[in-house]
Amino acid sequence: PFSLIVQYLLKPLLRYLVEVPLDECGERQIFHATSSRYPSSSQSTSSSATTTTENNNNNNNTALAPLPPSVTVASSIDGTPGGGCYLPDEKSESAKSGTGKLMTGYRKKSMPEK
């Protein structure tokens, strides 16, 4: 009986609450790959990572979509703006402040090599 509850009640409910549709997932990946909000670390070091005007005028970012004046460059997983490695949340905002500690813990456990 419990397996039937999980299969027919909990799985569909969780899928509805958590799952991101395939099309939306692809759209988000394209946005993150082409937005000046998420520059690579080499692009952000050649200009000020916190000012959008300089990033928009940077020759290295010509292939990226420009940022509106009210939007700043996202913070990377180590907390630096424009660090090149990002962990955006479900609204494409920078991850919460504790994420850097989490990622540091993963690195200490050699997670990238596993």
N, C-alpha and C positions, 0 to 999 in steps of 0.2 A: 504493500500500500504506500509506503513512504517513497519508493522509487517512482510510482505513478504520480504522486504529488509533485515531486521534483521535475519529472519529465513534462508533465502537462500544465503545471501551474507556475513553478518557479523559473524554469528555463525561459519560457516566453516572456514572462514579466521582466526578468533581468535583461534579456536581449532587447526589449523595448526601451528600458531605462538607460542602458550602457552602450549598446552597439552603435557605431557610426556607419551610416550607409556607405557602400563602396564608392559611389560617385562623389559623395562629400569628402571621403578620405582622400581620393585623388586630387580634388580641388584644393584641399588644405595643403597637400604636399607640393603642388605647383605654386601655391601662394608663398609657402615658406622658401621655396627654391628661387623665386623670382622677385621677391620684395626686398627693397633696400632696408627694411626693418631687420633683416637677418643677413648681414654681410658676412663674407668669410673673414677670418682673422687677418689675412693679408690685405684685404680691401679696407678694413677698419683701421689698420695701423697707419695707412697713408693719409688719413684725414681724421679729424676729431670725431670720435664715435658718438658723442652726445649731441652734436648739432646736426639737424636734418639738412640745413641749407648746404653745408660743406659736403655732406655725404651725397646729396643729390647732384652737386656739381663736380664730384670726383670722377675723373676719367675712367677709373677702374670699375665704376658702378654703372656704366652706360647701358649694360644689358639688363639691369635690374629696374623694376618699377619704382618711380620716385615716391617719396613719402609726403603725405600732407603736412603742412606746417605744424599742426598740433601733435604729431606722432613722433616719438623718439626711437632711436635704435634699441632693440631688445637687449636685455642682459643675458649673457651666456651662463652656462652652468657653474662657472666659478665666480659669478657676480659682476664681471666686467662688461660694460656695454660694448657690443660688437666683438665679442671674444671668438666668434666663429663656430661654437658648439652650443646649440640651444636645446632646451627642453620646454617647449610651449605647452600650456594647459589646453583645455577644451575650447577656450575662447581665443587662442593664439596669443595669450599674454605670457610674459616670462614666468617661469616656474617660481614657486614660493622660495623664500630665503633658505629654508632648511634643506633644499635639494642639493646644494653644493656639498654639504656634509654627507648626505647619502651617497653621492657619486664618489666622494673621496673614500668612503668606506668600501665601496665596490672596487675601487682601484687597489686599495690595500689588500683586498682578498684576491687580487689577480683575476678579476672577473672578465676583462677583455680577452685574456688568453684562454679562458675555459670554453 
